[in-house]
């Protein structure tokens, strides 16, 4: 697990994620990388997934770690929404 955390820290560092950023995690699963990146970079993360059970688990695990103010989750089908518009709603 520590190797995964180090990799997520490396990615956040190399991408240049700052504490005032909001990061979109598409296909977030149960939110492990979202929580790790929020903890490391101090940023906010919004996870999107189409699986309701995974969203429930992600939300519970995030609350247990005390990160609900930094990390949130939305159940949505990102494949449908991504193809329905070519605007850059999340490109900031």
N, C-alpha and C positions, 0 to 999 in steps of 0.2 A: 504494500500500500504506500509506503514512503517513496518508492520509486515513481509511482503514478503522481503523487503530490509534487515531487520535484519536477517532473515533466510539465505539470500544469503551471507551476510557478515559472518555469523557464518560458513556456509559451506566453504567459501574461507579461513577462518582462520583455521578451523579444517583440511582441506586438506593441508594447508601450502603453498598456492599460494603466490609466491614472485613477486616483480616488474619486474624481468628479465625473467619471464615465459611467454609462449604463451599457452593459454588455448583453447581447441577445444570445442565448444558448438554445439553438434549434435542435430538437430531438434530445432533450435534456435527460430523459430517463428518470431516475430517482434523484437527480440533482447533485451527485458527488462533485463533479468538476465545477459546477456553478458555485457551490459552497466554498470549495477550495480556492478558487480564483477570487471570490469576494473577500475571503479572509486574507489572502496574500496581498492583493492590490488595494483593498479598501473600497472597491467600486461597488456599484449595485449591479445585480444580474437578474434578468428576467428569463426564465426557462419556459420553453414551449414544447408541448408534447401532446399527441392525440390519445394517449392511454390514460384514462381516468384514474386507474389504480396507481399508476406510477406517479401521477400528479399528487394524489393523496399521500403517498409514502414520502415523496420529496418535500411536501409541505410539513409533514410531521417531523421528519428528520431535521429539517431546517429550524423548526421551532425548538426542537430538543437541543440544538447547538447554539441557540440564542441569536440566530442570524435573520430572523423574519423581517427586520428593518432593512436588510441589505439584499436579500434574495427572495424573489417571488416566482410563482409558477402559474401558467395559464394553459388550460386544456383547449387545444385548437388543432385543426388540420393545416399545418403550415404548407403542405403541398398544394392544397386548393387555394389558399390565400396568396401564396407566392406567385401562382400563375394567373390570378385574376387581376393583378395590377402590376404595372411596370414602374410605379413610383418608388422612390427611395424613402419609404416611411421610417425605416430603421437604419438608414445610412448615415446617421450623424454621429 
